[in-house]
């Protein structure tokens, strides 16, 4: 709790209680001063370093020239400014505080630092002055910012000094910018305020003609920083630290070592430490509400803003267990209040963000408890704690946190004195010590401060969005703190509309979408039979040296369809197809659709147990199989289904007259089943997913239009028939009158052979599994290939096409529970891709909707850049799982995010995040529950 918060609370007490409390506090202070007074060192005694100084000295030896611990300050000075008086004023402050004159000479023979005092002249040689008055106004602001940033990023030499630099930038006769840069080994945030305040007071004394600043309340300091360092050394004995260290070990046991922030670029690196800053301002009405909330819950403004910050981190990361660093002033004794030096300590506070359904009041109570417990044990310097944890938890001597939160309560700077008005400005950022830091400060207009971040990890736009979400949460907390955590809005109305509607506006041109969801759709079988009538001699399927024309495909499918109809295949009940890739497989699949049936592809390579399970689970009564599978199937299925041998004129079941008529229903109900695909079973028992004609019709129209598929194209049939990728290869090709080409087993197994096959067969459009595509991209491609589009999917794509690849690379995504695809993206070649960005999975295809949903009791949209579970819906969504209504209800939820009446959404279990352009990328975070 800050001193201001304490005084405000004391003033609100009844008079009698306030008098008793003040008397008690005076007695406690007197007792403490008597028992723990910090005395002066004996004259001539060696200068000791505090624990914090020793840590910075060691860090400086490990990384000489680092600017991570530069403390830049910038002040705008309006009014008459005598440069000579200002220089003398700074020199007086340097003389007053020995720590500003202390340096740490090279000591290569010993591993322990030593310190010595410089003369005032060497510790502060001069005030730099840069005259900008002659710089054209159009360039002046740019040059000024460049000088501020350059000065902030200039390294210090701890062995020689000086450790305080100052510079004045002259804009005009009564308009200057004053720059002060202090190394952290000589000061902290509190010291920054003291430095500006004392320089201003000394400057006022100069204006009054005072020989010394004593008349302006700058009495002799009771101690120097070196006296404090010697006293601290006595306090940090192992015996005194034992209890506190035990607390911190227990407190951090099993804690995550970092907050898993959604980085834009790569992973954190010790070599990438350049920092950038972004200001943040919170209006007074919000900060007043936060102060009232703190008072109502016997907490502090620090605790309220920290609790809101933790909620922001939980929304961004999904982590409920968080360790955040926070600085404490370390000035628990009155003689330290007016002393410049490095007193601040940083505490690694651990918090548990309550799960969904909890209230903000509960979160605040938890934050209050953890904060107070940490403050009770703040005597352990962070560097001592890090050293202790390095052996107990991990070998790395780094802080147990990567995010810092601070609400400053530094002394107020003197803003106006002797006709000179001083206004703080944003100084340069230099290096960033942590991945993300939020530093806030209270003032009359509300809360202000800045975000500090690493550009190697974050784009500025990402931090700007995060800042906006933090302000939204603060406003929600201040307005109605009694609401549940889940109900506290983080997104603006514009953001929510963009995520829900704008980026899901995919219904334009969708067949049947304008007329209603129950409008009949074109049957793909009827479309293919139309090609059989129009172009009977055109090649439909080619395998090896053989091929199947559209006319023959139609006739043979019609004959098999007649046999299936004679078996009275049950509506909506799957016909199992147990066949290898072959032209005959295409005949069979088309025949099932012509007979108004539902096909269920089963890979003959499956084990007997899996095939038997699928036949039983789906209630299969009719099977079409390769000759080699007939006897096997007869032994597996009980009761035995009717089994038709593929390609045979006879059948293992009732005979039907052969028919040559090419017929199929032209239109079908969109919710009528077209096929069933079983999941792999990698996450449990395999499930039969029911896909509809409406979803298939939408996919075919979109795919043909997107890829410009025409009858002149040649495409691949690479996927195993039991995988839904086969749907994407077979039906768009045949419904466009194009040629479907089947690679040999050898070509499918060898990337170099497959590449030669693609070239020799003049393939124009291919869809291949991700690992196969990435292997092909490593090959030397022949010139003059016909390939214009290469599609891929089924795994996370990492590779990109190179400069020598003359085709478009398209990355597709879709779970089995949709009609093959939900999204697609055209992937830029390697030379055009933005750094560190993995290939995208794109945006929703026509008629589809996709949502990135964060954690919580109710579905909540995750903002751009934040990982969440991908939920998909729209025309291609499956009807559910065959024969498993309870599981369907669990995974296919009513659509509460979109605007489709009666719509449903499928929870994919895949972790993704939105990019600023609305496209999606798969996240590599393994923590998300599937």
HELIX and SHEET records of a PDB file:
HELIX    1   1 UNK A    3  UNK A   11  1                                   9    
HELIX    2   2 UNK A   15  UNK A   36  1                                  22    
HELIX    3   3 UNK A   51  UNK A   62  1                                  12    
HELIX    4   4 UNK A   83  UNK A   96  1                                  14    
HELIX    5   5 UNK A   98  UNK A  101  5                                   4    
HELIX    6   6 UNK A  120  UNK A  123  1                                   4    
HELIX    7   7 UNK A  137  UNK A  152  1                                  16    
HELIX    8   8 UNK A  184  UNK A  186  5                                   3    
HELIX    9   9 UNK A  189  UNK A  208  1                                  20    
HELIX   10  10 UNK A  213  UNK A  216  5                                   4    
HELIX   11  11 UNK A  225  UNK A  235  1                                  11    
HELIX   12  12 UNK A  238  UNK A  252  1                                  15    
HELIX   13  13 UNK A  284  UNK A  296  1                                  13    
HELIX   14  14 UNK A  301  UNK A  317  1                                  17    
HELIX   15  15 UNK A  334  UNK A  336  5                                   3    
HELIX   16  16 UNK A  360  UNK A  376  1                                  17    
HELIX   17  17 UNK A  382  UNK A  392  1                                  11    
HELIX   18  18 UNK A  460  UNK A  479  1                                  20    
HELIX   19  19 UNK A  485  UNK A  487  5                                   3    
HELIX   20  20 UNK A  493  UNK A  500  1                                   8    
HELIX   21  21 UNK A  502  UNK A  504  5                                   3    
HELIX   22  22 UNK A  524  UNK A  534  1                                  11    
HELIX   23  23 UNK A  550  UNK A  566  1                                  17    
HELIX   24  24 UNK A  583  UNK A  594  1                                  12    
HELIX   25  25 UNK A  608  UNK A  617  1                                  10    
HELIX   26  26 UNK A  627  UNK A  629  5                                   3    
HELIX   27  27 UNK A  630  UNK A  636  1                                   7    
HELIX   28  28 UNK A  693  UNK A  707  1                                  15    
HELIX   29  29 UNK A  725  UNK A  735  1                                  11    
HELIX   30  30 UNK A  745  UNK A  749  1                                   5    
HELIX   31  31 UNK A  751  UNK A  760  1                                  10    
HELIX   32  32 UNK A  770  UNK A  777  1                                   8    
HELIX   33  33 UNK A  830  UNK A  832  5                                   3    
HELIX   34  34 UNK A  885  UNK A  891  1                                   7    
SHEET    1   A 6 UNK A 128  UNK A 131  0                                        
SHEET    2   A 6 UNK A 164  UNK A 172  1                                        
SHEET    3   A 6 UNK A 175  UNK A 183 -1                                        
SHEET    4   A 6 UNK A  70  UNK A  78 -1                                        
SHEET    5   A 6 UNK A 420  UNK A 425 -1                                        
SHEET    6   A 6 UNK A 416  UNK A 417 -1                                        
SHEET    1   B 2 UNK A 102  UNK A 103  0                                        
SHEET    2   B 2 UNK A 116  UNK A 117 -1                                        
SHEET    1   C 4 UNK A 275  UNK A 283  0                                        
SHEET    2   C 4 UNK A 446  UNK A 454 -1                                        
SHEET    3   C 4 UNK A 436  UNK A 443 -1                                        
SHEET    4   C 4 UNK A 403  UNK A 408  1                                        
SHEET    1   D 2 UNK A 321  UNK A 328  0                                        
SHEET    2   D 2 UNK A 345  UNK A 352 -1                                        
SHEET    1   E 2 UNK A 521  UNK A 522  0                                        
SHEET    2   E 2 UNK A 667  UNK A 668 -1                                        
SHEET    1   F 4 UNK A 546  UNK A 549  0                                        
SHEET    2   F 4 UNK A 539  UNK A 543 -1                                        
SHEET    3   F 4 UNK A 739  UNK A 742  1                                        
SHEET    4   F 4 UNK A 714  UNK A 716  1                                        
SHEET    1   G 7 UNK A 642  UNK A 645  0                                        
SHEET    2   G 7 UNK A 622  UNK A 625  1                                        
SHEET    3   G 7 UNK A 574  UNK A 578  1                                        
SHEET    4   G 7 UNK A 598  UNK A 602  1                                        
SHEET    5   G 7 UNK A 673  UNK A 678  1                                        
SHEET    6   G 7 UNK A 688  UNK A 692 -1                                        
SHEET    7   G 7 UNK A 880  UNK A 881 -1                                        
SHEET    1   H 5 UNK A 765  UNK A 769  0                                        
SHEET    2   H 5 UNK A 789  UNK A 793  1                                        
SHEET    3   H 5 UNK A 808  UNK A 813  1                                        
SHEET    4   H 5 UNK A 823  UNK A 827 -1                                        
SHEET    5   H 5 UNK A 843  UNK A 844 -1                                        
SHEET    1   I 5 UNK A 860  UNK A 861  0                                        
SHEET    2   I 5 UNK A 848  UNK A 854 -1                                        
SHEET    3   I 5 UNK A 868  UNK A 874 -1                                        
SHEET    4   I 5 UNK A 904  UNK A 914 -1                                        
SHEET    5   I 5 UNK A 892  UNK A 894 -1                                        
SHEET    1   J 5 UNK A 860  UNK A 861  0                                        
SHEET    2   J 5 UNK A 848  UNK A 854 -1                                        
SHEET    3   J 5 UNK A 868  UNK A 874 -1                                        
SHEET    4   J 5 UNK A 904  UNK A 914 -1                                        
SHEET    5   J 5 UNK A 920  UNK A 922 -1                                        
END                                                                             
